[in-house]
Amino acid sequence: MADTQLWRTLYQLKMIPRTGWLDRGVPTAQTESVADHVAFVALISHVVASNDIELDVNRILQLALIHDVAEVIAGDLPPYDPEDIPTDTDGRRVFFSVRRQRSPENAARKRAVEEAAFDHVMKKSPATTKTAWRDLWEEYAAQASPEARFVKQVDRLEAFIQSRLYAERFPDAPVDGFADMARQAITHPLLVPIRDAFLEEM
């Protein structure tokens, strides 16, 4: 009988809410999970990359599916220190009105925590997938290929799209920083029109 441990572990991605939405006041019951995010990143990646003959669509889909696996152990670590979030409504809105970027210390801490988490998941994985998953993980973390860089931009695009959908449902949620992020970080010519279409609706 096959071991169920890996599948029980990966299943937990469906249970982990995306931290940034909780911090912006989205109700817990309405907050997307990490698995929700991964699924939408994979869908966007596959559909859009199919129109770029220079990209390996299968590699992109694999990268999209693997890119947040470590969060099943590490959790969804935000690019800011939670204690820095102002407690008053106006201060929180100002704090989240611009793109929040990781400090070198935050980035190093995230990398270390996620490396350990990924290693933990790999211990539960069959030998036939360990090398392939490790290669994908390292490729994405290092942004070492056009495909990895494309998926990273889709990762950001997905967050921006989700922010616009949340803004429609929860007008008081301070999500404007995602538009700032999208303007700065999304440059692929096939992703820019999608970004701009959502920006025009703001």
N, C-alpha and C positions, 0 to 999 in steps of 0.2 A: 504494500500500500504506500502511495506517495505521502511524503511528509507534508503536513498542512501548515507548518510554522511560518513559512515565507508568506503564504497567502493570508494568513491571519494578521501578519505584521503589515503587509501592504494595504490590506483592507482599512487599516486605521487612517489612511490618507483621507478617507471619506468622512472621518470624524473630526478632523483638525480644521478649525475655522481659520480663515485668513486674518492675521492679526491687524493689519492696517484698517480693515473695515470696522472691526470692533472698537479700535481706538478712535475712530471717527463717529462712533455712535450708532452704527447700523445694528439693529436688534440681532441678538445671537441666533435666533431661529431663522433669520433672513440672510445670514452671512454665508457666503460661498465657502465651501471646503477647499482644501488643497487639491483634492481629486477633481472637484468641479473646475478649478483653474487649469489643471493639467489637461483635462479633456478639451477645454475650449482652445487652449494654446495648440494642442495637436490638430484640432479641426482647422483653425485658421492657417496654421503652418502648411498643412497638406494642400488645402484649397489654393492658397496664394502661391506657394512654391511650384505648383504644377504649371504655372505660367512663366516660369523662369528656367530656360533650358540649361543654364549654367549651374543650377543647383541640383544636388542629389536628393530627390524627394524622399526616398526611403530612409536615407541617413537623417534627414530632417525630422521625419516622423519618430524615429528611434530617439533622437536627442530630445524632442519635445516630451516624449513619454517618460524619459529618465531624469529630466532636469531638476525635479523637486523631490525625488525619491528620499533623499536624506531627511526631509522634513517630517517623515513618519516617526523619527526618533528625536530630531533636533527641534521640531516645531517650526513655525513660520516666524523667523527672526526679523524684526523691522530694521530699517536703516537709521534708526534714531534710538536713543535711550528712553525707555518709557517714562522714567522720572523727569525727563525734560519737557513732557507735555504739560502745558498750563492746565490748571484745574478749572478756570473760569471759561465760560462759553466764548467770549470775545477773544481771549488769548489763545484758545484752542483753534479757533477759526483762522487767526493770523498765522499760527504755527503751521497749520496744514494748507495754507494758501499758496505755498511755494513748494517746489520739488525738495523732498528730504533726501539727502545723499549720505552715504556711509562715510564716517571718518576712517582714517587708516586703522585705528584701533578697533572700531566696530567691524570693519571688513576682515581683519585678521582673526578676530574672535569668531565671527560667523564661519570663516573658512575652517578653523580648527574644530569647531563643534560639528560642522557638517561632515568633515572628513571622518571623524570618529563615528558619527552616525551611519555614514555610508558603509564603513568597514563592518559595522554591526549587522547591517542588512546583508552584506555580502556573505557573512558567516552562515546565514540561513539559506543562501542561494545555491542552486545546483552548480557543480563544477563547470558544466557546459556553458553557463551564462556569465560566470564571474569575470572572465577576461573581456568579453564583449561589453559588459556593463561598466567595468572599470575604464575601458578605453573611451566609452561615451562620456562618462562622468568627467574624466580628465580633459577631454576635448572641449566640453562645454565650459568647465570651470576656467580653462585657460583661454577660451575664445579663440581656439587654435585653427578654425576653419571657417570658410564662408557660411557653411551650414550652421555652425554653432553661433556665429554672429547674427545670422538671420533669426534663429530661434530666440535669441536674447531680445531682439527687437520685437518679435511677436509676443514674448512674455510681457514686455512693457505695454504693447498695444492692447493686449487682453486686459491688463489692469486699468488702462485708460477707458476702454469700452465699458468695463464693469462700473467704473466710477460714474460714467454718464447715466447708466441705467439706474444706479443707486440714487443719483441726484434727482431723477424723475420721481422716484418713490419716496425719498427722504430728503426734501428740499433743504432741511437744516444741517444735513451732514456736510462737513467741511472737506470737500473732495477736489477743490480747484487745483491743488498742487499736482494732480495727475495730468491735467491739461498742460501745465508748465513742463512736466517731465516728458510728455508726448511730443511737444514742440521741439525740445532739445535732443531727445534720444532716438527718435524714429526718423530714419533717413533713407531706408530702402525704397526705391522708386515704386514698387508694387504695394508697399504698406502706407506710404504717405497719403495717397488718395483716400484710403479708409480712414486714417486719422483725421484728415481734413473734413471729410463728410460729417464726422461726429463733432468736430470743432464748430462747423457751421451751424449746427443745431443748438449750440449753447446760447 
